[in-house]
Amino acid sequence: MKKLLLIISINFSLFFIFSNVQAFEIMSPSFENGKKIPKIHVCGRQGGKDISIPVMFRNLPEGTTVLAIIIDDPDAKSVAGKTWVHFVLSDIPIEQNNLKPIKSGKYKFGKIGRNSSGSRSYQGMCPPNGKHVYRIAGFALSEPINKKLGSLTIERFEKKYKKIIISKSQFTGWWK
């Protein structure tokens, strides 16, 4: 009976320890998950300023050496025939876990990849046909990628770098 109680006690203790572990998270102080993206972050044609969406990375998993972020628009398939990539930034030092809003996402750290328009910058939301939902994904990586990336959707990034992705977090926002 004592062995059974000891096993139950150990299992309960392990459950308690693991249930208190916080999950890796990416969020924005600018808007809540699933809510409207503020106008400042959209394209000039729609009254915005192409100021990148500020994000915060929380609860970095053990072994994280760098971070990455991708913003894309799967609703663009109806117009462009593909998921539109708005921003790719990799090799973000873990000390930079709060990305401030900045014009065109031109940070002085990390490596900016290409958006779907071909430029190495943040491209604000600019849907030509109604409401689009944008995905903002953050990745905790075990090692740097060490190269500037092309236009990668979230799925393509996950497939290409699955061996170094420790964890992923994602939230959405919309604009029309």
C-alpha positions in Angstrom: 0.0 0.0 0.0 2.9 2.4 0.8 4.4 1.7 -2.6 1.1 2.6 -4.3 0.8 5.8 -2.3 4.4 6.7 -3.2 3.7 6.2 -6.9 0.5 8.2 -6.8 2.3 11.0 -4.9 5.2 11.0 -7.5 2.8 11.0 -10.4 0.8 13.9 -8.8 4.0 15.9 -8.2 5.1 15.4 -11.8 1.7 16.4 -13.0 1.8 19.6 -10.9 5.3 20.5 -12.1 4.5 20.0 -15.8 1.1 21.6 -15.6 2.8 24.8 -14.4 5.1 25.0 -17.4 4.2 28.0 -19.5 3.8 27.5 -23.3 5.9 29.5 -25.8 3.8 32.4 -26.9 3.8 35.3 -29.5 1.4 38.2 -29.1 1.0 41.9 -30.0 0.4 44.8 -27.7 -1.2 46.5 -30.7 -4.3 44.2 -31.0 -5.7 41.0 -29.5 -5.8 37.6 -31.2 -8.5 37.5 -33.8 -9.2 41.3 -33.7 -8.8 44.0 -36.3 -5.2 45.1 -37.1 -4.7 48.9 -36.4 -4.5 51.0 -39.6 -0.9 52.1 -38.9 0.2 48.6 -39.8 -1.5 48.4 -43.3 -0.3 49.7 -46.7 -0.4 53.3 -47.7 -3.1 52.7 -50.4 -5.4 51.9 -47.5 -4.4 54.8 -45.3 -1.7 53.0 -43.4 2.0 53.6 -42.9 3.6 50.1 -43.4 4.8 50.2 -39.8 5.5 46.6 -38.7 3.3 44.9 -36.1 4.9 45.0 -32.7 5.3 41.5 -31.2 6.4 40.0 -27.9 7.8 36.5 -27.5 7.1 35.0 -24.1 8.2 31.8 -22.3 11.0 30.8 -24.6 11.6 27.1 -24.4 14.9 25.7 -23.1 17.5 25.5 -25.9 16.2 28.5 -27.9 19.1 30.4 -29.4 17.2 32.6 -31.9 13.7 33.5 -32.9 11.8 33.9 -36.2 8.6 35.5 -37.3 6.5 35.1 -40.4 3.3 37.1 -41.3 1.3 35.8 -44.2 -2.2 35.9 -45.7 -3.8 32.6 -46.8 -6.9 34.5 -48.0 -4.9 36.0 -50.8 -5.2 32.7 -52.7 -8.5 33.9 -54.1 -6.7 36.8 -55.7 -3.0 36.0 -56.1 -3.3 32.3 -56.4 -1.1 31.7 -53.4 -0.6 32.6 -49.7 0.8 36.1 -49.6 3.9 36.6 -47.4 4.1 40.0 -45.8 7.1 39.6 -43.5 9.9 37.2 -42.8 12.5 37.9 -40.1 14.8 35.2 -38.9 17.8 34.9 -36.5 16.3 37.3 -34.1 18.5 37.3 -30.9 16.6 36.1 -27.9 17.4 39.4 -26.1 15.2 41.1 -28.7 12.0 39.3 -27.5 10.0 42.5 -27.9 9.9 43.7 -31.5 8.9 47.4 -31.5 6.9 48.8 -34.5 9.2 50.2 -37.1 8.9 51.5 -40.6 9.0 48.7 -43.2 10.3 46.3 -40.4 13.9 47.4 -41.0 15.4 46.1 -37.8 19.1 46.3 -37.1 19.3 42.7 -36.1 18.2 39.4 -37.5 17.8 38.6 -41.2 14.9 40.0 -43.2 13.6 37.7 -45.8 11.6 38.6 -49.0 7.9 39.3 -49.0 5.8 38.2 -51.9 6.4 41.4 -53.7 10.1 40.6 -53.7 11.4 43.2 -51.3 13.2 42.6 -48.1 10.9 44.6 -45.8 7.6 44.4 -43.9 4.7 44.9 -46.3 1.5 46.2 -44.7 -1.8 44.5 -45.1 -3.5 45.6 -48.4 -6.3 43.2 -49.3 -7.9 44.1 -52.7 -11.2 42.2 -52.0 -12.8 42.3 -48.6 -11.7 41.0 -45.2 -8.5 38.9 -45.0 -7.2 37.1 -41.9 -3.5 37.4 -41.4 -1.4 34.9 -39.5 1.5 36.0 -37.3 3.7 33.0 -36.4 6.7 33.0 -34.1 9.3 30.3 -33.9 11.8 29.3 -31.2 14.8 27.9 -33.0 17.7 25.8 -31.7 20.2 27.4 -34.0 20.5 30.3 -36.4 19.6 29.9 -40.1 22.5 32.2 -41.1 21.1 33.3 -44.4 18.5 35.7 -45.7 15.4 33.9 -46.6 13.1 34.1 -49.6 9.4 34.4 -49.5 8.4 31.6 -47.1 4.8 30.9 -45.9 4.4 29.5 -42.4 4.0 26.0 -43.8 7.0 26.2 -46.1 9.2 27.5 -43.2 8.0 24.7 -40.9 8.8 22.1 -43.5 12.2 23.5 -44.4 13.4 24.1 -40.9 11.6 21.4 -38.9 14.9 20.0 -37.5 15.7 23.3 -35.7 12.2 24.4 -34.7 11.7 23.9 -31.0 8.3 25.5 -30.7 5.8 27.6 -32.6 3.1 30.0 -31.5 0.6 31.9 -33.7 -2.1 34.5 -33.5 -4.3 36.2 -36.1 -5.6 39.6 -37.0 -7.8 40.9 -39.8 -8.1 43.9 -42.1 -10.5 44.8 -44.9 
